[in-house]
Amino acid sequence: MAAKIGVESGTVGRWERGETDPTPGLRRTVASALGLSFAQLDAVLAGAVRPGPAVGSVRASQEDWLRTRRAPGVRGRELTELAAWLYPRADRAPGGHVLAGPGWLPPEPIPVESVGLHRVTDFPAFAPPPVPVDHLLPLGDNGSRYRHYSRAVRDLVRPRLLENRPSYRLVDVDTANGLRLGFGSTTFFETFDLKQLVAHEFKHAWLAGGGRPPGFGDLPLRTAIANPFDPARLLMSPGINTLTLRRGTRREGIGFVLHERDGGKVADGGGLCHVMPAGEFQPSSAADQPGDFSLWHNALREFSEEFLGNSEHDGSGRPIDYRWDEPFFRFEAARERGTFRLWHLGLVIEPLELGVQQLTVAVVDGPEFDALFSDMVAVNDEGGVVLDRSGARYLPFTADAVDRLEPRLSATALTLLRLALDRGFGR
C-alpha cells in the first residue's frame, strides 16, 4: 500500500490509527489505491459513510457495542442496583446496593494483620461458563469477532490505564473463626473479561427491553454462574477498597478522602466517586516478591501511587523493600507508633459485573496524616480528589455528609461508608 501510494509505511500506519489524514494532494492517489471515489474517501475520513458492506458491518458492530457499554444509567448506580434486585434480600448487604455472601461481613472490624491469608495450589483452573458470548463482543477491524473483552476495550475505548498483570484469585472464604482467605493465581484480564461480559449482558438486555429490568431468563451467562459466592462458579479477584479517615482533634472531627474516577483514564467505574485508595489485590511484579502477598503491603502501594502520585509499582524497577524504601518506611513507622491502622470489614460483590471487593478502613491520626501526605496530589492517574469548601482534601465523615454525597457514590463506596459509620469509625 505504501509503495503503491509512494509514502513510507509509517505514514500509512498513522492514517490507519487515525492519528492524521492524507494531505489533500495525496487523497486522489489514496482513493484510487483503495478502489474508492474521491468523494467516498472524503466521507470515510469524515466518518459520515462506510465504503462498503464489510467496513459498514464492522463499524455498525463496534458502534452498537460502544453504545451498549455506555448505556444510560451506567455512569450512575441505576443498573448496579437493578442487578442487585435480581438476588434474594438475604444475599444483599445492608442498604441493598451490593451483594454479600454468608458471613462475609463480620459483626466487628478485624485488624488487617489478623486476617488469615494462605496460598491454595490445588484448586481447579477456572472454566468459563459454556455459554455463547459472541453477541457481547464486537467485530474487529479485520472483520473477525474479538475473542476477549479486554482487547476490545483496549482498541475501541482506549483507557489510559489497562494493563494485564498477575492477580491473586480468591478460592476460599472461611468465616468460622474470624476471617481466613485462600488464594490461587489468575490475571487481571482473565477476571476483567468475565466481569465485563456479565455487565455487558445485563446492559444489552436492559436496552433491548426498553429499560425494563432484566430477569435471569434474559441473562444466560449470569444464570450459568448461578451462585456468585462460589469460587468454583465465579472467577474472583477481590480488589481492596480503603476508606481513609483522618482522625483530628475533637474540634476538627474526622475526615475522609473521596476520589472521583475519570472515565477517560480508567476501564470501568468512571464518573462516580469512590473511596481512596482502591486497587487490585495483586503482586507488585510477575515475580511475586515475598512481601507482596499481604493486604497491608498492597494497600501501602496504593497509598504511594494514589495519594503521593508515585509511579505504579509494577515491577519495572527493583523489588520493593517495604522496611526501608520510601514512602513505605514512613508508613511502617507510623503503624508501629499506632498512628496508622488498617481494619478489614469484610467482602462484597458489585452486582452489575459480579466483581468481588474487600472493604477496609485506614485510620490515621491527624498530625500523622498531615506529615505522611503533606505532598498529597489533587489529581492522579485515575481521577481527582474531591475537595471540601475550604479546599481541604478530606470531607467531614458524618452521616449527613454521606447522605448528601449518596447520588455521586459508587455502590461499593456507599456501602463501605455506611458500614464504617455503623461499626463506630465516626466516633
C-alpha angles and dihedrals in degrees: 000000000000092000092048091053095038100240135112119274090241089061091055089048091055090051091050092050091050093242092127140354130236112272116255090254092058100042097089090050091049092047091052092049090052095044092244134127118249089250092050092052092050090050092049092050089050091049091236103121140010120244096223146348096276095052089040093055092048092050092046092049093050094045092049090049092049091046090054093046090052094042116159108269094034093101091054131045096264098105093038091057093044087055091050091056090062088075130068118268089248089062094054125087120235108295092028095248098116139017127255129190125226108298093356092127108054116210092240132037114262121217104246092235088060093058106102114228122187137169122245115198103168100058112123118258113261116261114201114235111273093245125127111251102173091112089059094057129067131229116265123231089265091059097251121113120258113254097202129045092214091059091051091050091049093051102036106027097031100196115189092236117050115123131154113230137156113278137187114255116214109226104159137034116188116183098163093105112014115309126316122176126193120204138194127173137280137143132257093244094049090057095037092053094055095043093049093047090053091049094045091051090055093047091047092052092045092053093043089053093052093248095318111143107257121236128212088266088067093048113062095167093051089044091053090053088053103165108045091191094062112092089205090061101036126042104232128195104163116212119212116243112191125195104207115209126192107207105208133177120295088266094048095044125194122315132193133204120238127189129201109213117223112228090208092059105039131055095229141002094047120154097029131093118246140177117272133265106027130159149136122295099239142126118276088240143005088265090066097220118221095254095048099081092079132103090212095052092044090053091048091055089053091049089051093051103037102033100034100029095236119160116271112278093233101146095261089122132041119307116280118257100206092192098056112012117097133276089016093062091060092044091052092047090052090050091052089051090052093240096111116047133168125207131190118222098180139258136302137177122234098228103212095061099014092237116165116227135188117220117216136167124210115201114197122180112241100249091043092050091050092050098044094044102033087123095045111154122233093209127032138173093285104040141294140303116253109238127209122232092273093052095254115147094231134061131219109276099223135126090246092054092049091049091053092049095044098104091055097047128099115239092251093048093049091049093048094047094051093042090052091051090049091050091056102256091130093063 
